[in-house]
């Protein structure tokens, strides 16, 4: 059963945070949410514990008078199902999504709410920055996200993709769109699928750059490899579903071609030694991603 810490009156917004087996990270995320500029009486936080072992236990007193907080426990079902469950349980007119390893900046939620007041039918995405800039693996992952946003959300056309760690929309529009597909495998790319369906239904994606979250995902070579191998597997699932909807992969193919000039340009900002380390990791990313894609394609064929 959900746990609650405060008044159940219907809020303006609900912030949905999926989590699994990261108790320290979710506490840091909630600490950041407790500093939001939007009055706490106007919004709630819905944490979805996706089968943590042991089950997530939070000290609600830590955020007394600062957060309206609920925790929902479910069997491990993957991030898409966790976000969709949170959206189904949320009371707010607006749904905002972030991840347990993210710390939203103080004006994050207020900025998203304001953007939706001007574009009520949009899916609004914010900007994510790396909070572990000394970590080469985290920095390489940040560069991947940066060049993806530059390609898919460039100034020469409408935005096409936002990561699920920093988005918001009206609840009724979310549900009308179908939301995150709870049947999407726990492989990653559920946000690509969600954004693609949103656009296919004629809805707008709007990049609000001032809605900032700080991402702190420490990694090692093995976790970096597994992460991007999983993203490659998810990409194959996403591509199959997109083709079923009558779409094509021209934008994705264009993204991979553009890396030949995008990555050398962004790497110039670093000292030579770090530039080389990051270049190696970005090459390894492509190998891990391609391997995951091929693995999932082989499984599908079998």
C-alpha positions as CSV (number, residue, x, y, z in Angstrom):
1,X,0.0,0.0,0.0
2,X,1.2,3.6,-0.7
3,X,2.7,5.5,2.3
4,X,1.9,9.2,2.7
5,X,3.5,11.9,4.7
6,X,1.1,14.9,4.2
7,X,-2.2,16.3,3.1
8,X,-4.0,14.3,0.4
9,X,-5.6,17.4,-1.3
10,X,-5.2,17.3,-5.1
11,X,-1.9,19.0,-6.2
12,X,-1.0,21.0,-9.2
13,X,1.9,18.6,-10.1
14,X,3.2,15.2,-9.3
15,X,7.0,14.3,-9.6
16,X,7.4,10.7,-10.4
17,X,10.7,9.0,-9.4
18,X,11.3,5.3,-10.2
19,X,14.0,3.6,-8.0
20,X,15.5,0.2,-7.4
21,X,18.3,-0.8,-5.0
22,X,19.7,2.7,-4.7
23,X,18.7,4.0,-1.3
24,X,21.4,6.6,-1.0
25,X,20.7,8.0,-4.4
26,X,16.9,8.4,-3.8
27,X,17.6,10.2,-0.5
28,X,19.8,12.7,-2.4
29,X,17.2,13.1,-5.1
30,X,14.5,13.8,-2.5
31,X,16.8,16.3,-0.7
32,X,17.1,18.2,-3.9
33,X,13.3,18.1,-4.6
34,X,12.7,19.4,-1.1
35,X,14.5,22.6,-2.2
36,X,12.2,23.4,-5.1
37,X,11.0,27.0,-5.4
38,X,7.4,25.9,-6.1
39,X,5.5,25.9,-2.7
40,X,5.3,22.3,-1.3
41,X,1.6,22.6,-0.9
42,X,1.1,22.7,-4.7
43,X,2.8,19.4,-5.6
44,X,3.7,15.9,-4.5
45,X,6.4,13.3,-5.0
46,X,5.5,9.7,-6.0
47,X,8.4,7.3,-5.6
48,X,7.9,3.9,-7.2
49,X,10.1,1.2,-5.7
50,X,10.5,-1.2,-8.5
51,X,11.2,-4.3,-6.4
52,X,14.2,-3.1,-4.3
53,X,15.7,-5.9,-2.2
54,X,15.4,-5.1,0.7
55,X,12.3,-2.9,0.1
56,X,12.9,0.8,0.1
57,X,12.5,2.4,3.6
58,X,12.5,6.2,3.8
59,X,12.5,8.4,6.9
60,X,9.6,10.6,6.1
61,X,10.4,13.0,9.0
62,X,13.5,14.0,7.1
63,X,11.3,16.0,4.6
64,X,8.6,17.0,7.0
65,X,6.7,20.1,5.9
66,X,8.9,20.2,2.7
67,X,7.5,17.4,0.6
68,X,4.2,15.7,0.1
69,X,5.7,12.2,-0.4
70,X,4.3,8.8,-1.3
71,X,6.1,5.5,-1.9
72,X,4.5,2.8,-4.0
73,X,6.0,-0.7,-3.9
74,X,5.8,-3.1,-6.9
75,X,7.4,-6.3,-8.1
76,X,10.4,-5.7,-10.4
77,X,8.9,-4.7,-13.7
78,X,11.4,-2.3,-15.3
79,X,11.7,1.5,-15.6
80,X,8.9,1.9,-18.1
81,X,6.4,0.0,-16.0
82,X,7.5,1.9,-12.9
83,X,7.0,5.3,-14.5
84,X,3.7,4.3,-15.9
85,X,2.6,3.0,-12.5
86,X,3.6,6.3,-10.9
87,X,1.6,8.2,-13.5
88,X,-1.4,6.0,-12.8
89,X,-1.2,6.7,-9.1
90,X,-0.3,10.4,-9.3
91,X,-2.9,13.0,-8.3
92,X,-1.4,16.0,-10.0
93,X,-2.7,17.8,-13.1
94,X,0.9,17.9,-14.4
95,X,3.3,14.9,-14.4
96,X,7.1,15.5,-14.1
97,X,9.6,12.6,-14.3
98,X,13.1,12.4,-13.0
99,X,15.4,9.5,-11.9
100,X,16.7,8.5,-8.5
101,X,20.3,9.5,-9.4
102,X,19.3,13.0,-10.4
103,X,19.2,16.2,-8.4
104,X,16.8,18.7,-9.9
105,X,17.9,22.4,-9.6
106,X,15.8,24.6,-7.3
107,X,13.6,26.1,-10.1
108,X,13.3,22.9,-12.1
109,X,9.7,22.1,-11.4
110,X,8.5,25.7,-11.5
111,X,10.2,26.1,-14.9
112,X,8.5,23.0,-16.3
113,X,5.1,24.1,-14.9
114,X,5.5,27.5,-16.4
115,X,6.5,26.1,-19.8
116,X,3.4,23.9,-19.8
117,X,1.2,26.9,-19.0
118,X,2.2,28.4,-22.3
119,X,2.2,25.1,-24.3
120,X,-0.3,22.8,-22.5
121,X,-0.3,20.0,-25.1
122,X,3.5,19.7,-25.2
123,X,5.9,17.2,-23.8
124,X,8.5,19.5,-22.2
125,X,12.1,18.3,-21.7
126,X,14.8,20.0,-19.7
127,X,18.6,19.9,-19.7
128,X,20.7,17.3,-17.9
129,X,24.2,18.0,-16.8
130,X,26.8,15.6,-15.4
131,X,27.4,16.0,-11.7
132,X,30.5,13.8,-11.7
133,X,32.6,15.7,-14.2
134,X,35.8,14.0,-12.8
135,X,34.5,10.6,-13.7
136,X,35.5,9.7,-17.3
137,X,32.7,7.2,-17.7
138,X,30.0,9.5,-16.5
139,X,31.5,12.3,-18.7
140,X,31.5,10.1,-21.8
141,X,27.8,9.2,-21.1
142,X,27.1,12.9,-20.8
143,X,28.7,13.6,-24.1
144,X,26.6,10.9,-25.8
145,X,23.5,12.6,-24.4
146,X,24.7,16.1,-25.5
147,X,25.4,15.1,-29.1
148,X,22.0,13.2,-29.2
149,X,20.1,16.3,-28.1
150,X,22.1,18.4,-30.5
151,X,21.1,16.1,-33.4
152,X,17.5,15.3,-32.5
153,X,16.5,18.7,-31.0
154,X,18.5,21.0,-33.2
155,X,17.4,24.5,-34.2
156,X,16.5,23.5,-37.8
157,X,13.4,21.5,-36.8
158,X,11.1,20.4,-34.0
159,X,12.5,18.5,-31.1
160,X,12.3,14.7,-31.4
161,X,13.7,13.1,-28.2
162,X,14.0,13.8,-24.5
163,X,15.5,11.4,-21.9
164,X,13.0,10.3,-19.3
165,X,15.1,11.7,-16.4
166,X,13.8,15.3,-17.2
167,X,10.4,15.6,-18.8
168,X,6.9,16.9,-17.9
169,X,3.5,17.0,-19.5
170,X,-0.2,17.3,-18.5
171,X,-1.6,14.2,-17.0
172,X,-4.6,14.0,-19.3
173,X,-2.3,14.3,-22.3
174,X,0.0,11.6,-20.9
175,X,-2.8,9.2,-20.5
176,X,-4.3,10.0,-23.9
177,X,-0.9,9.3,-25.5
178,X,-0.6,5.9,-23.9
179,X,2.3,7.0,-21.8
180,X,5.4,4.8,-21.1
181,X,4.7,1.3,-22.4
182,X,4.7,-0.9,-19.3
183,X,5.4,-3.9,-21.5
184,X,8.6,-2.3,-22.8
185,X,11.5,-4.6,-21.8
186,X,13.9,-3.4,-19.0
187,X,16.6,-2.7,-21.6
188,X,16.4,1.2,-22.0
189,X,15.0,3.1,-24.9
190,X,11.5,3.3,-23.4
191,X,11.9,7.1,-23.5
192,X,12.7,7.0,-27.2
193,X,9.6,4.9,-27.8
194,X,7.4,7.3,-25.7
195,X,8.7,10.4,-27.5
196,X,8.2,8.7,-30.9
197,X,4.6,7.8,-30.2
198,X,4.0,11.3,-28.8
199,X,5.2,12.9,-32.1
200,X,3.3,10.3,-34.2
201,X,0.1,11.4,-32.6
202,X,0.8,15.0,-33.7
203,X,2.0,16.4,-30.4
204,X,4.8,18.8,-29.8
205,X,8.1,18.2,-27.9
206,X,9.4,21.4,-26.4
207,X,13.0,21.8,-25.1
208,X,13.0,24.1,-22.0
209,X,16.8,24.5,-21.5
210,X,16.5,26.2,-18.1
211,X,14.8,23.2,-16.4
212,X,18.1,21.6,-15.2
213,X,18.8,18.4,-13.4
214,X,22.2,17.2,-12.2
215,X,22.9,13.6,-13.0
216,X,25.2,11.6,-10.7
217,X,25.8,8.1,-12.1
218,X,29.2,6.8,-11.1
219,X,30.4,4.1,-13.4
220,X,33.3,1.7,-14.1
221,X,34.4,0.1,-17.3
222,X,32.1,-2.9,-16.6
223,X,29.0,-0.8,-15.7
224,X,29.6,1.5,-18.6
225,X,29.8,-1.5,-21.0
226,X,26.7,-3.1,-19.6
227,X,24.8,0.2,-19.7
228,X,25.5,0.8,-23.4
229,X,25.1,-2.9,-24.4
230,X,21.6,-2.6,-22.8
231,X,21.0,0.6,-24.7
232,X,21.9,-1.2,-27.9
233,X,19.4,-4.0,-27.1
234,X,16.7,-1.4,-26.4
235,X,17.4,0.3,-29.6
236,X,16.6,-2.8,-31.6
237,X,13.3,-3.2,-29.7
238,X,12.5,0.4,-30.3
239,X,13.3,0.2,-34.0
240,X,11.0,-2.8,-34.5
241,X,8.2,-1.0,-32.7
242,X,8.8,2.2,-34.8
243,X,8.6,0.2,-38.0
244,X,5.3,-1.4,-36.8
245,X,3.9,2.2,-36.6
246,X,5.1,2.9,-40.1
247,X,8.1,5.0,-39.2
248,X,11.7,4.8,-40.5
249,X,15.1,5.1,-38.9
250,X,16.5,7.9,-41.1
251,X,17.0,10.3,-38.2
252,X,18.8,7.6,-36.2
253,X,21.1,6.7,-39.1
254,X,21.8,10.3,-39.6
255,X,22.8,10.6,-35.9
256,X,25.4,7.9,-36.2
257,X,26.8,9.4,-39.4
258,X,27.0,12.8,-37.7
259,X,29.2,11.5,-34.9
260,X,32.2,11.6,-37.3
261,X,32.2,15.4,-36.9
262,X,30.2,16.0,-33.8
263,X,32.4,14.1,-31.4
264,X,35.8,15.6,-32.4
265,X,34.2,19.0,-32.0
266,X,33.0,18.4,-28.5
267,X,36.2,16.7,-27.4
268,X,38.2,19.8,-28.2
269,X,37.1,21.4,-24.9
270,X,39.2,18.9,-22.9
271,X,43.0,18.7,-22.2
272,X,44.8,16.3,-24.6
273,X,45.2,13.4,-22.2
274,X,41.6,13.4,-21.1
275,X,40.5,14.0,-24.7
276,X,42.2,10.7,-25.6
277,X,40.6,8.8,-22.7
278,X,37.2,10.0,-23.6
279,X,37.7,9.3,-27.3
280,X,38.6,5.7,-26.4
281,X,35.4,5.4,-24.2
282,X,33.3,6.9,-27.0
283,X,34.6,4.3,-29.4
284,X,33.9,1.6,-26.9
285,X,30.4,2.9,-26.5
286,X,29.8,2.3,-30.2
287,X,31.2,-1.2,-29.9
288,X,29.0,-2.0,-26.9
289,X,26.0,-0.5,-28.4
290,X,26.4,-2.3,-31.7
291,X,27.0,-5.6,-29.8
292,X,23.8,-5.1,-27.8
293,X,21.9,-4.4,-31.0
294,X,23.3,-7.5,-32.7
295,X,22.6,-9.7,-29.6
296,X,19.0,-8.6,-29.5
297,X,18.5,-9.1,-33.2
298,X,19.9,-12.6,-32.9
299,X,17.5,-13.3,-30.0
300,X,14.6,-12.0,-32.1
301,X,15.6,-14.1,-35.1
302,X,15.7,-17.2,-32.9
